[in-house]
């Protein structure tokens, strides 16, 4: 007897966002209706992996940071440019040591996500960090003595964090390293899963009208549509839907 195909809803909640994935699975197996990995084209799998990285990073960013927090870029003056990733990592550890000391003195917790990246054009190593607020930006900028430290306020109201997620998930042309603090809230990565929570005819309606913002607002009161993406499985022709929603009016604050 063949297995029955059912619809599965996977819902993530993080910060001001809600992400909903709808896709078919075989009842009793829990696996997606999909091609075998051996049949997956390399290009298609690479693109799918990239999108999954973006979504994971976006959840972590919005689940832990907001407009009170900072985006920091650290670059080197000519005489201090590291020649190896290991040298850049040593500079990063020294920077973080001073940063932790600064936050401890202020009595503020430090949460962070950080990347060391090698530039494409000139191949120069530099650092990017998203860190929690609580201290003056000038204080943060002054602790790096080997070049330039630019500390800016995060601007999530303009989808800044989605842009950062897309940037950090891009395919690196040079070597990139990533690290994050242990005190990040990772509950934003744990989905609520329900089977047959959405009728198949409603899923078809979402697929056919994936840019109809009014429809999504009726289905999910209090939220507005950011984007809705459909993916057709190359082999099974099954369609999965990924919906990103944002709380209405959540950015009605004074950024200062």
VOGU-273625 format. One record per residue: z, x, y of N, C-alpha, C in turn. Coordinates in pm, whole numbers, plus 50000, padded with zeros to 5 digits. Each point is the difference from the previous one (the first is absolute). Example, Ala and Ser with C-alpha at 12.3 -4.5 7.8 and 13.67 -1.06 7.14 Angstrom:
VOGU-273625
R   n_pz   n_px   n_py  ca_pz  ca_px  ca_py   c_pz   c_px   c_py
R  50780  51319  49431  50000  49911  50119  50000  50090  50120
R  49928  49965  50105  50006  50082  50119  50073  49923  50109
END
This chain:
VOGU-273625
R   n_pz   n_px   n_py  ca_pz  ca_px  ca_py   c_pz   c_px   c_py
R  50000  50083  49881  50000  49917  50119  50000  50088  50125
R  49908  49975  50093  49989  50082  50120  50115  49975  50096
R  50022  50097  50083  50108  49988  50097  49954  49919  50121
R  50090  49920  50055  49970  49916  50114  50016  50079  50129
R  49905  49985  50090  50008  50069  50129  50083  49917  50097
R  50099  50062  50060  50085  49933  50098  49993  50077  50132
R  50043  49936  50107  50001  50066  50131  50140  50054  50027
R  50005  50117  50061  50128  50063  50032  50009  50025  50150
R  50118  49972  50056  50026  50029  50141  50105  50110  50010
R  49966  50103  50075  50092  50110  50024  50025  50006  50150
R  50125  49980  50041  50031  49991  50143  50098  50110  50043
R  49962  50071  50107  50084  50102  50060  50044  49953  50139
R  50124  50028  50035  50049  49970  50134  50057  50127  50060
R  49948  50037  50118  50044  50125  50063  49990  49989  50151
R  50114  50014  50066  50003  49989  50145  49950  49864  50045
R  49902  50000  50088  49942  49876  50051  49880  49954  49918
R  49980  50060  49886  49880  49973  49921  50030  49937  49864
R  49898  49931  49952  50001  49945  49865  49862  50034  49940
R  50001  50057  49881  49875  50032  49932  49996  49927  49866
R  49892  49930  49976  49987  49919  49879  49874  50041  49924
R  50017  50032  49873  49887  50033  49914  49986  49890  49895
R  49881  49947  49986  49971  49898  49899  49892  50055  49908
R  50026  49998  49869  49904  50056  49906  50018  49938  49862
R  49898  50002  49916  50010  49943  49865  50060  50098  49901
R  50075  49946  49903  50054  50082  49890  49986  49920  49871
R  50006  50070  49889  50003  49934  49870  50141  49954  49972
R  50020  49876  49966  50133  49950  49966  50052  50074  49877
R  50125  50040  50009  50062  50069  49887  49983  50150  50003
R  49911  50051  50090  49978  50143  50001  50048  50066  50128
R  49990  49926  50112  50042  50053  50128  49902  50097  50061
R  49888  50025  49936  49903  50095  50055  49890  49925  50073
R  49942  50065  50098  49894  49938  50078  49874  49986  49917
R  49920  49902  50037  49867  49990  49943  49917  50107  50071
R  49974  50107  49933  49932  50111  50064  49923  50082  49897
R  49911  50083  50048  49925  50088  49912  50093  50105  49944
R  49964  50058  49889  50079  50108  49946  49987  50118  50096
R  50105  50081  50007  49998  50111  50093  49880  50092  49976
R  49961  50012  49876  49889  50088  49967  49869  49952  50062
R  49993  49869  50030  49878  49943  50055  50000  49998  50152
R  50116  50025  50061  50010  49993  50144  49921  50114  50064
R  49915  49964  50096  49925  50104  50067  50095  50084  50083
R  49971  50127  50009  50087  50092  50072  50015  49961  50147
R  49889  49962  50062  50001  49962  50141  50083  49875  50023
R  49983  49898  49912  50074  49875  50015  50149  50022  49980
R  50037  50081  49902  50141  50026  49973  50063  50078  50115
R  49925  50093  50057  50050  50080  50111  50029  49912  50121
R  49910  49905  50027  50018  49909  50112  50118  49906  49976
R  50015  49952  49875  50112  49913  49967  50132  50074  50016
R  50005  50125  49955  50121  50081  50014  50035  50022  50146
R  49899  50020  50084  50022  50019  50143  50063  49875  50062
R  49948  49883  49966  50055  49876  50053  50143  49977  49954
R  50028  50037  49876  50136  49985  49949  50096  50093  50073
R  49954  50122  50033  50083  50093  50076  50029  49945  50139
R  49897  49944  50064  50018  49942  50133  50105  49891  49997
R  49990  49911  49902  50094  49888  49992  50144  50048  49975
R  50015  50099  49915  50134  50051  49970  50061  50065  50124
R  49923  50083  50068  50050  50067  50120  50029  49898  50110
R  49913  49899  50013  50020  49896  50101  50129  49924  49974
R  50029  49972  49874  50125  49931  49967  50120  50085  50038
R  49996  50128  49965  50112  50091  50031  50019  50013  50151
R  49891  50013  50073  50009  50015  50146  50062  49876  50063
R  49947  49883  49968  50050  49877  50062  50134  49956  49945
R  50032  50041  49879  50129  49967  49942  50113  50085  50053
R  49965  50109  50072  50103  50094  50045  49997  50035  50148
R  49887  49974  50068  49988  50043  50139  49948  49887  50088
R  50031  50010  50130  49954  49898  50095  49977  50064  50137
R  49993  49916  50104  49966  50048  50134  50107  50091  50062
R  50117  50008  49939  50105  50087  50051  49991  50141  49943
R  49907  50020  49907  49988  50128  49930  49881  50081  50053
R  49979  50120  49943  49907  50094  50060  49892  50051  49903
R  49886  50037  50060  49896  50073  49929  49992  50138  50064
R  50018  50103  49919  50008  50138  50050  49884  50083  49944
R  49934  50074  50088  49896  50094  49959  50042  50139  50045
R  50001  50093  49906  50042  50137  50029  49882  50094  49976
R  49957  50070  50104  49891  50096  49989  50048  50137  50048
R  49923  50103  49964  50040  50137  50028  49922  50062  50116
R  50068  50086  50075  49929  50085  50095  49931  50111  49920
R  49902  50062  50059  49912  50094  49929  50077  50108  49923
R  50101  50057  50060  50071  50114  49937  50087  49959  49882
R  50028  49869  49987  50091  49956  49893  49931  49919  49889
R  49868  49988  50005  49929  49920  49899  50023  50058  49861
R  50058  49922  49907  50023  50051  49864  49869  50015  49925
R  49993  50100  49916  49878  50025  49923  50002  49933  49864
R  50119  49956  49955  50012  49936  49869  50084  49873  50011
R  49983  49911  49904  50081  49878  49995  50147  50035  49983
R  50027  50105  49925  50138  50042  49976  50069  50038  50131
R  49926  50069  50088  50056  50036  50131  50027  49875  50083
R  49906  49905  49995  50017  49874  50074  50120  49922  49946
R  50019  50004  49868  50114  49931  49939  50132  50062  50046
R  50001  50132  50015  50121  50068  50048  50031  49957  50144
R  49895  49989  50082  50018  49954  50138  50049  49855  50002
R  49946  49920  49909  50040  49859  49990  50148  49989  49964
R  50044  50079  49903  50141  49996  49960  50092  50040  50116
R  49957  50099  50078  50080  50043  50114  50005  49890  50107
R  49886  49936  50023  49993  49889  50095  50091  49886  49957
R  49996  49965  49871  50082  49891  49949  50148  50034  50004
R  50033  50126  49981  50140  50043  50009  50054  49974  50139
R  49921  50033  50103  50041  49977  50138  50002  49850  50031
R  49904  49928  49943  49992  49856  50025  50123  49929  49942
R  50038  50037  49878  50119  49940  49937  50125  50029  50082
R  50009  50122  50051  50115  50040  50082  50005  49916  50128
R  49883  49977  50058  49990  49919  50122  50046  49857  49976
R  49956  49941  49891  50036  49861  49968  50148  49990  49962
R  50049  50100  49929  50141  49998  49961  50090  50006  50123
R  49962  50083  50096  50079  50011  50124  49999  49869  50078
R  49890  49927  49989  49990  49871  50070  50061  49886  49920
R  50041  50028  49876  50058  49897  49916  49899  49899  49952
R  49874  50043  49985  49892  49910  49960  49941  50042  49865
R  49967  49903  49915  49936  50034  49871  49856  50042  50023
R  49951  50092  49919  49861  50046  50011  49922  49955  49877
R  49898  49921  50024  49906  49960  49895  49864  50056  50039
R  49922  50045  49902  49872  50059  50036  49899  49993  49886
R  49874  50005  50040  49887  50024  49911  49919  50109  50068
R  49962  50105  49926  49938  50115  50064  49884  50055  49918
R  49900  50051  50072  49881  50059  49938  49972  50136  50061
R  49961  50096  49918  49944  50125  50048  49852  49994  49967
R  49917  50018  50102  49857  49984  49979  49924  50122  50049
R  49891  50029  49931  49910  50107  50042  49878  49936  50064
R  49977  50031  50127  49891  49939  50073  49864  50030  49938
R  49907  49908  50017  49866  50012  49942  49915  50099  50078
R  49998  49987  50131  49909  50081  50082  50043  50146  50009
R  50124  50024  50039  50046  50137  50021  50089  50050  49886
R  50039  49910  49913  50084  50041  49888  50142  50037  50038
R  50045  49954  50117  50135  50034  50046  50102  49902  49943
R  50108  50055  49953  50107  49918  49945  50082  49937  50113
R  50041  49875  49979  50084  49931  50096  50082  49895  49927
R  50089  49935  50073  50096  49908  49939  49995  49863  50068
R  50018  49896  49920  50015  49863  50051  50127  49942  49940
R  50076  49930  50082  50123  49936  49952  50014  49862  50063
R  50049  49906  49922  50050  49873  50052  50150  50005  49977
R  50078  49989  50109  50146  50016  49988  50071  49885  50071
R  50123  49977  49960  50081  49897  50062  50039  50042  50141
R  50022  49902  50087  50042  50028  50137  50149  50023  50007
R  50052  50001  50123  50143  50017  50017  50036  50116  50089
R  49906  50093  50019  50022  50112  50092  49882  50005  50097
R  50016  50075  50108  49896  50010  50102  49879  50077  49947
R  49881  49953  50035  49878  50066  49954  49992  50144  50049
R  50046  50024  50121  49996  50135  50056  50084  50097  49916
R  50110  49950  49947  50084  50085  49917  49927  50042  49873
R  49926  49906  49943  49924  50029  49879  49889  50102  50030
R  49931  49979  50110  49890  50090  50035  50047  50141  50029
R  50121  50015  50049  50051  50131  50039  50047  50086  49883
R  50017  49943  49881  50053  50081  49891  49892  50082  49929
R  49872  49973  50029  49894  50080  49939  49956  50107  50100
R  50009  50126  49960  49978  50112  50092  49875  50081  49969
R  49917  49952  49905  49881  50078  49962  49869  49935  50046
R  50012  49907  50091  49879  49933  50046  50033  49873  50075
R  49935  49892  49962  50012  49874  50073  50047  49888  49909
R  50099  49926  50046  50052  49885  49925  49985  49876  50088
R  49924  49904  49951  49974  49877  50075  50069  49884  49929
R  50097  49939  50065  50077  49890  49942  49968  49872  50076
R  49939  49903  49932  49960  49875  50062  50071  49882  49934
R  50017  49893  50077  50056  49877  49946  49897  49934  49909
R  50043  49952  49885  49910  49924  49913  49957  49872  50069
R  49875  49959  49977  49947  49879  50061  49949  49905  49892
R  50089  49947  49919  49955  49914  49889  49935  49870  50044
R  50022  49960  50125  49941  49873  50046  49848  50009  50008
R  49943  50119  50001  49855  50016  50002  49949  50050  49866
R  50073  49965  49893  49966  50044  49864  50001  50151  49987
R  50084  50065  50082  50010  50145  49998  50040  50051  49861
R  50090  49930  49934  50048  50048  49871  49893  49985  49891
R  49917  49898  50011  49889  49987  49906  49901  50114  50020
R  49977  50034  50127  49912  50112  50030  50056  50131  49946
R  50131  50018  50013  50064  50121  49947  49989  50005  49848
R  50019  49885  49935  49990  49995  49854  49859  50039  49955
R  49900  49950  50071  49862  50033  49967  49973  50148  50023
R  50058  50055  50105  49982  50142  50030  50065  50087  49893
R  50123  49968  49965  50072  50083  49905  49947  49986  49857
R  49929  49891  49973  49946  49979  49865  49859  50051  49984
R  49942  50053  50108  49861  50045  49992  49988  50117  49904
R  49879  50018  49948  49973  50108  49905  50006  50133  50074
R  50097  50085  49970  50013  50125  50075  49890  50099  49968
R  49943  50060  50104  49902  50107  49982  50072  50133  49983
R  50121  50005  50052  50083  50116  49980  50127  49957  49929
R  50087  50092  49967  50121  49966  49926  50099  49928  50090
R  50057  49891  49949  50101  49926  50074  50124  49982  49913
R  50115  50014  50059  50125  49977  49927  50073  49884  50065
R  50081  49932  49923  50072  49883  50049  50144  50006  49953
R  50090  49956  50086  50140  49989  49962  50064  49887  50080
R  50109  49945  49949  50069  49893  50073  50148  50005  49968
R  50079  49939  50086  50145  50003  49982  50044  49910  49886
R  50110  50035  49938  50052  49923  49887  50058  49866  50044
R  50033  49987  50129  50063  49876  50047  49901  49894  50044
R  49870  50017  49969  49904  49895  50028  50031  49877  49916
R  49982  49883  50058  50016  49874  49926  49874  49978  49917
R  50012  50006  49870  49883  49986  49912  49990  49862  49936
R  50084  49908  50044  49989  49863  49947  49867  49938  50042
R  49940  50055  50106  49870  49950  50046  49889  50029  49900
R  50027  50085  49903  49900  50034  49898  50017  49917  49873
R  50103  49916  49998  50028  49918  49881  49948  49859  50024
R  49899  49957  49927  49941  49868  50024  50071  49889  49926
R  49984  49879  50052  50040  49880  49928  49876  49950  49926
R  50010  49984  49869  49883  49965  49919  50018  49861  49939
R  49899  49916  50018  50001  49866  49941  49863  49971  49940
R  49999  49936  49885  49875  49961  49936  49968  49853  50028
R  49872  49974  50022  49951  49865  50028  50072  49935  50119
R  50039  50083  50096  50068  49948  50119  49901  49940  50098
R  49875  50042  49989  49894  49948  50087  49889  49943  49913
R  49965  49874  50023  49896  49935  49921  49866  50071  50017
R  49918  49996  49894  49873  50071  50003  49907  49949  50109
R  50004  49870  50027  49912  49948  50105  50043  50048  50138
R  50130  50025  50017  50049  50054  50127  49960  50147  50015
R  50000  50073  49888  49957  50139  50004  49852  50007  50038
R  49920  49910  49943  49858  49996  50034  49981  49972  50150
R  50086  49913  50053  49990  49965  50142  50033  50121  50086
R  50100  50079  49957  50035  50121  50073  49886  50100  49998
R  49936  50012  49884  49888  50092  49984  49882  49961  50090
R  49972  49871  50003  49884  49951  50076  50025  49997  50151
R  50128  49998  50039  50032  49988  50143  50099  50109  50042
R  49969  50124  49961  50097  50107  50021  50015  50046  50145
R  49927  49937  50094  50017  50032  50141  50048  49877  50079
R  50034  49895  49929  50046  49877  50065  50150  50012  50033
R  50031  50044  50120  50138  50026  50038  50084  49873  50002
R  49942  49888  50043  50075  49875  50005  50043  49955  49861
R  49913  50019  49902  50033  49962  49863  50119  50080  49949
R  50002  50130  50028  50110  50084  49953  50130  49965  50071
R  49991  49962  50127  50121  49963  50074  50063  49872  49945
R  49916  49910  49949  50051  49878  49937  50062  50030  49865
R  49938  50092  49927  50052  50036  49868  50129  50080  50009
R  50009  50084  50105  50116  50087  50016  50057  49981  50141
R  50077  49893  50022  50056  49970  50132  50082  50116  50055
R  49981  50027  50128  50074  50108  50064  49930  50133  49994
R  49886  50006  49929  49925  50125  49986  49858  49983  50053
R  49941  50112  50040  49860  50003  50040  49924  50099  49912
R  49872  49974  49980  49919  50085  49913  49962  50129  50070
R  50024  50112  49932  49952  50130  50047  49866  50029  49935
R  49996  49988  49866  49874  50014  49929  50014  49948  49859
R  49886  49961  49945  49994  49953  49861  49879  50068  49935
R  50024  50071  49892  49893  50073  49931  49981  49946  49859
R  49876  49983  49961  49966  49960  49864  49940  50119  49927
R  50034  50013  49872  49942  50106  49919  49944  49941  49871
R  49874  50028  49973  49936  49951  49879  49996  50113  49897
R  50057  49973  49884  49998  50098  49892  49856  50023  49955
R  49960  50125  49999  49861  50035  49971  49954  49954  49863
R  50093  49994  49904  49962  49969  49862  50036  49857  49958
R  50123  49957  50031  50043  49867  49958  49958  49891  50099
R  49964  50043  50124  49966  49909  50109  50120  49917  50048
R  50119  50034  49954  50120  49931  50048  50027  50040  50145
R  50052  49906  50079  50025  50024  50141  50150  50008  50027
R  50041  50103  50070  50138  50011  50045  50002  49991  50152
R  50110  49949  50053  50012  49977  50143  50125  50072  50050
R  49987  50070  50113  50116  50064  50062  50012  49952  50144
R  50113  49938  50032  50022  49936  50130  50112  50073  50074
R  49974  50035  50125  50101  50062  50084  50031  49906  50116
R  50129  49961  50012  50045  49906  50103  50107  50064  50085
R  50010  49954  50125  50100  50053  50092  50074  49884  50065
R  50131  50015  50022  50079  49895  50064  49948  49973  50141
R  49988  49874  50034  49953  49963  50133  50105  50040  50106
R  49951  50055  50109  50088  50032  50113  50098  50112  49973
R  49978  50078  49894  50099  50103  49965  49999  50118  50098
R  49896  50012  50082  49994  50111  50093  50015  49954  50144
R  50088  49904  50020  50026  49951  50134  50113  50074  50068
R  50012  50130  49972  50109  50077  50061  49948  50087  50115
R  50091  50051  50076  49967  50091  50110  50004  50141  49947
R  49884  50065  49998  49993  50136  49946  50060  50103  50094
R  50003  49972  50127  50057  50093  50095  49916  50125  50022
END
